[in-house]
Amino acid sequence: MHISVKIRVMLADDQTLVRQGICSLLELSRNIEVVGQVSDGSEVVDGIRQCQPDVLLLDIRMPKMNGIDALRAMRKADVMVPCIILTTFDDHQLVLEGLQAGARGYLLKDVSLESLVNAIESVHGGGTLVQPAVTERILRGLSSMAQPDDEAGETETLSKKELEVLRMMAGGYSNKEISIAIHKSEGTVKNQVSSILGKLRVRDRTQAVLRAINLGLL
């Protein structure tokens, strides 16, 4: 008999009502378990070490240490886990900084249960949540924001297949989901993703999508 393992989620938000609301939503899902909560970015690294979450839901605006600095602290402490930024429409510039700091994507705080669960499952499976049609102001902000590795020089041209995979990466699809959609093995997709990262001169999937948007490929 197959026993499904729940995705372990940790919340970082200074607003108690927001945390309680998200926890209440996630309790309705059979696939997700909230294993920890912290109320400030300064508590995130220790929280991750104690709770060992699979996915982190991270508020941007917190009093002592914000979500951006928490992401940087996570990277410095080598405790990076897939992270989704919790945001409002007014946080578009901070969202960009969060994505640059290593977050896999972003969600609005008034998200529905279905969208929240899908987002958690997507980043847990290796996907991203940088969807070009979602928040126009976030995308407009890209044009004024320097990309990492710009000093690396010109990017190489992507093939038609690679562009197809890149568009699915932007939609938040995992390697497995992309392999099913394009009728290729998961290993082939993994190789294509690696090729895309190399050609765009970036280190991860989220950076690839950000750079592709900035270059007008998406």
C-alpha positions in Angstrom: 0.0 0.0 0.0 1.3 3.4 -1.0 1.7 5.9 1.9 1.9 9.5 0.8 4.3 11.7 2.7 3.1 15.1 3.5 5.0 18.2 2.4 6.4 19.9 5.5 5.8 23.7 5.5 7.1 26.4 7.8 5.6 29.9 8.0 7.4 33.2 8.7 5.1 36.1 9.3 4.9 38.7 12.0 1.1 38.9 11.8 -0.5 36.3 14.0 -3.8 36.4 12.1 -2.1 35.8 8.8 -0.3 32.8 10.2 -3.4 31.4 11.7 -5.4 32.0 8.5 -2.8 30.2 6.4 -2.5 27.3 8.9 -6.3 26.9 8.9 -6.3 26.8 5.1 -3.5 24.2 5.0 -5.1 22.0 7.6 -7.8 21.4 4.9 -5.1 19.8 2.6 -4.3 16.1 3.0 -0.8 16.7 1.4 0.6 19.4 3.6 1.6 19.7 7.2 2.6 22.9 9.0 5.6 22.0 11.1 6.7 25.4 12.4 5.9 29.1 12.7 8.2 32.1 13.4 7.2 35.7 13.7 10.4 37.4 12.3 13.1 36.9 9.7 15.7 36.7 12.5 14.1 33.4 13.6 14.0 31.8 10.2 17.5 30.1 10.2 17.0 28.5 13.6 13.4 27.6 12.7 14.6 25.7 9.6 17.2 23.8 11.5 14.7 22.8 14.1 11.7 22.0 11.9 13.4 20.7 8.8 10.6 22.0 6.4 10.4 21.1 2.8 9.0 24.6 1.8 9.1 28.0 3.5 6.3 30.6 3.3 8.1 33.9 4.0 6.6 37.3 4.6 8.6 40.2 3.1 7.8 42.9 5.7 8.8 42.0 9.2 10.0 44.3 12.0 13.5 43.1 13.0 14.7 41.3 9.9 12.7 41.4 6.7 12.3 38.4 4.3 15.0 39.6 1.9 17.6 39.6 4.7 16.3 36.3 6.0 16.9 34.7 2.6 20.4 36.1 2.6 20.9 34.7 6.1 19.6 31.3 4.9 22.1 31.2 2.0 25.0 32.3 4.3 24.0 29.6 6.8 23.6 27.0 4.0 20.0 26.2 5.0 18.3 27.1 1.8 14.9 25.4 1.3 12.4 26.2 -1.5 10.8 29.5 -0.5 7.6 31.3 -1.5 7.4 35.0 -0.7 4.1 36.2 0.8 3.3 39.7 -0.6 0.8 42.4 -1.4 0.6 44.3 -4.7 2.5 47.2 -3.1 5.6 45.1 -2.5 6.6 44.7 -6.2 10.1 46.0 -5.8 10.7 43.9 -2.7 9.4 40.9 -4.5 12.0 41.4 -7.2 14.7 41.6 -4.5 13.4 38.4 -2.9 13.5 36.5 -6.2 17.1 37.8 -6.7 18.0 36.6 -3.2 16.8 33.0 -4.0 13.1 32.8 -3.5 11.3 30.4 -5.9 8.3 32.7 -6.4 5.6 34.8 -4.7 2.0 34.6 -3.6 -0.5 37.3 -2.6 -1.6 37.0 1.0 -5.3 36.6 0.1 -4.5 33.5 -1.9 -7.1 30.7 -2.2 -6.5 27.3 -0.7 -6.2 25.7 -4.2 -3.6 28.2 -5.3 -1.7 28.0 -2.1 -1.5 24.2 -2.2 -0.6 24.2 -5.9 2.2 26.7 -5.2 3.6 24.6 -2.4 3.5 21.4 -4.4 5.0 23.2 -7.4 8.1 24.6 -5.6 8.5 21.3 -3.7 8.7 19.5 -7.0 11.3 21.9 -8.3 9.1 24.4 -10.1 8.9 28.2 -9.8 6.1 30.8 -9.4 7.3 33.6 -11.7 4.3 33.7 -14.0 4.5 36.6 -16.5 0.7 37.2 -16.6 0.2 37.5 -12.9 1.5 40.9 -11.7 2.3 43.4 -14.4 3.9 45.9 -12.0 6.4 43.3 -10.8 7.4 42.6 -14.4 7.6 46.3 -15.2 10.0 46.6 -12.3 12.4 44.2 -14.0 13.4 46.7 -16.6 14.9 48.9 -14.0 16.6 46.2 -12.0 20.1 44.9 -12.7 20.2 41.2 -13.3 22.8 39.0 -11.6 25.6 37.9 -13.8 25.0 40.7 -16.4 28.8 41.1 -16.3 29.0 37.5 -17.7 28.3 38.9 -21.2 26.0 37.9 -24.0 23.6 35.0 -23.6 23.5 32.2 -26.2 20.4 31.7 -28.4 17.9 29.1 -27.0 16.5 26.4 -29.3 12.8 26.1 -30.0 12.5 23.2 -27.6 14.4 25.1 -24.9 12.1 28.0 -25.3 9.2 25.7 -24.9 10.7 24.3 -21.7 11.5 27.8 -20.5 7.9 28.9 -20.9 6.7 25.9 -18.8 9.4 26.8 -16.2 7.9 30.2 -16.0 4.5 28.6 -15.5 5.8 26.9 -12.4 6.0 23.4 -13.8 8.4 20.8 -12.3 10.7 18.7 -14.5 8.4 15.8 -14.1 5.4 17.8 -15.3 7.3 19.2 -18.2 8.4 15.7 -19.2 4.8 14.6 -19.4 3.7 17.6 -21.3 6.4 17.4 -24.0 6.6 13.6 -24.1 10.3 13.4 -23.1 12.0 11.6 -20.3 12.6 13.5 -17.0 16.3 13.1 -17.6 16.0 14.8 -21.0 14.1 17.7 -19.4 16.7 18.0 -16.7 19.4 18.3 -19.3 17.5 20.9 -21.2 17.0 22.9 -18.1 20.7 22.8 -17.4 21.4 23.9 -21.0 19.0 26.8 -20.5 20.7 27.9 -17.3 24.1 27.7 -19.0 23.0 29.7 -22.1 21.3 32.4 -19.9 24.3 32.5 -17.6 22.2 32.1 -14.4 22.4 29.7 -11.4 18.8 28.6 -11.0 15.4 28.3 -12.5 13.9 31.5 -11.0 16.9 33.5 -12.2 16.4 32.0 -15.7 12.8 33.1 -15.9 13.7 36.6 -14.6 16.5 36.9 -17.1 14.3 35.6 -19.9 11.6 38.2 -19.1 14.2 40.9 -19.1 15.5 39.8 -22.4 12.0 39.7 -23.9 12.0 35.9 -24.4 8.8 35.5 -22.4 
